[in-house]
Amino acid sequence: MNRDDITELQFIAPITNVPSIMQHGILSHKLSGQIDHHSVAMSEIQERRKNKQIPGARTLHDYANLYFDAHNPMLSKLRACNDDICILRIDAKVLDLPGVIIADRNAASDWVRFSPLIEGLKAIDRERVFARFWTHPQDLYHEMSHKSEKCAEVLVPDCVMPGYLIGVYVASERALSQFQQLNINLPICIRSDIFF
């Protein structure tokens, strides 16, 4: 993948957390534990991430994690919550922050490679990360690998400051209405095609 391929990054969040995110930013797991919030993270995955050490860097929970494409297995697992979640759009300039690390697949994976920006982007297959589907019924090994690649991550030390938020996607009119009640000044649109 090239730097120019990335127009935005994305973060899946409960709509109820957005006021806090607008105040504190998108926080690492470690920092978010210090404030009241609702989590959509799966506990078994967080358990795997908890003590994972990034070679030559910090632990995984010291980073805020963003997706290249939120239309991925994580969002698929949250489909029952479509009216209560949103996808925050993050300016791609966040890639230029010091200490950013690229995970070439889900960072909890046993096969993940962590790399600095340029090297990390080269390791990512753009077609696979932005593929509409990751299922391969005839080849389950290929499917498991692709499923993990769809969740490739940008890891930002500690926090993505609110100034990097450029917009919001929601799945439905109901979610749009719920978000609008927050009176948050971010461009918002319904993108049901991204959700499941």
Secondary structure as the mmCIF struct_conf table of DSSP 4:
data_model
#
loop_
_struct_conf.conf_type_id
_struct_conf.id
_struct_conf.beg_label_comp_id
_struct_conf.beg_label_asym_id
_struct_conf.beg_label_seq_id
_struct_conf.end_label_comp_id
_struct_conf.end_label_asym_id
_struct_conf.end_label_seq_id
HELX_RH_3T_P HELX_RH_3T_P1 ARG A 3 ASP A 5
BEND BEND1 THR A 7 THR A 7
STRN STRN1 GLU A 8 PRO A 14
HELX_RH_3T_P HELX_RH_3T_P2 ILE A 15 ASN A 17
HELX_RH_AL_P HELX_RH_AL_P1 VAL A 18 HIS A 24
STRN STRN2 ILE A 26 LEU A 27
HELX_RH_AL_P HELX_RH_AL_P2 HIS A 29 SER A 32
TURN_TY1_P TURN_TY1_P1 GLY A 33 GLN A 34
BEND BEND2 ILE A 35 ILE A 35
BEND BEND3 ALA A 41 ALA A 41
HELX_RH_AL_P HELX_RH_AL_P3 SER A 43 LYS A 50
TURN_TY1_P TURN_TY1_P2 ASN A 51 ASN A 51
HELX_LH_PP_P HELX_LH_PP_P1 LYS A 52 LYS A 52
STRN STRN3 GLN A 53 GLN A 53
HELX_LH_PP_P HELX_LH_PP_P2 ILE A 54 ILE A 54
TURN_TY1_P TURN_TY1_P3 PRO A 55 GLY A 56
BEND BEND4 ALA A 57 ALA A 57
STRN STRN4 THR A 59 THR A 59
HELX_RH_3T_P HELX_RH_3T_P3 LEU A 60 ASP A 62
STRN STRN5 TYR A 63 TYR A 67
BEND BEND5 PHE A 68 PHE A 68
BEND BEND6 ALA A 70 ASN A 72
HELX_RH_AL_P HELX_RH_AL_P4 PRO A 73 LYS A 77
TURN_TY1_P TURN_TY1_P4 LEU A 78 LEU A 78
HELX_RH_3T_P HELX_RH_3T_P4 ARG A 79 CYS A 81
TURN_TY1_P TURN_TY1_P5 ASN A 82 ASP A 84
STRN STRN6 ILE A 85 ASP A 91
HELX_RH_3T_P HELX_RH_3T_P5 ALA A 92 ASP A 96
BEND BEND7 LEU A 97 LEU A 97
TURN_TY1_P TURN_TY1_P6 PRO A 98 GLY A 99
STRN STRN7 ILE A 101 ALA A 103
BEND BEND8 ASP A 104 ARG A 105
TURN_TY1_P TURN_TY1_P7 ALA A 107 ALA A 108
BEND BEND9 SER A 109 SER A 109
TURN_TY1_P TURN_TY1_P8 ASP A 110 TRP A 111
STRN STRN8 PHE A 114 PRO A 116
HELX_RH_AL_P HELX_RH_AL_P5 LEU A 117 LYS A 122
TURN_TY1_P TURN_TY1_P9 ALA A 123 ALA A 123
BEND BEND10 ILE A 124 ILE A 124
HELX_RH_AL_P HELX_RH_AL_P6 ARG A 126 VAL A 129
TURN_TY1_P TURN_TY1_P10 PHE A 130 PHE A 130
BEND BEND11 ARG A 132 ARG A 132
TURN_TY1_P TURN_TY1_P11 PRO A 137 GLN A 138
HELX_RH_AL_P HELX_RH_AL_P7 LEU A 140 GLU A 149
TURN_TY1_P TURN_TY1_P12 LYS A 150 CYS A 151
STRN STRN9 GLU A 153 PRO A 157
BEND BEND12 ASP A 158 ASP A 158
STRN STRN10 CYS A 159 VAL A 160
HELX_RH_3T_P HELX_RH_3T_P6 PRO A 162 TYR A 164
STRN STRN11 LEU A 165 VAL A 170
BEND BEND13 ALA A 171 SER A 172
HELX_RH_AL_P HELX_RH_AL_P8 GLU A 173 GLN A 180
TURN_TY1_P TURN_TY1_P13 GLN A 181 LEU A 182
BEND BEND14 LEU A 186 LEU A 186
STRN STRN12 ILE A 188 ILE A 190
TURN_TY1_P TURN_TY1_P14 SER A 192 ILE A 194
#
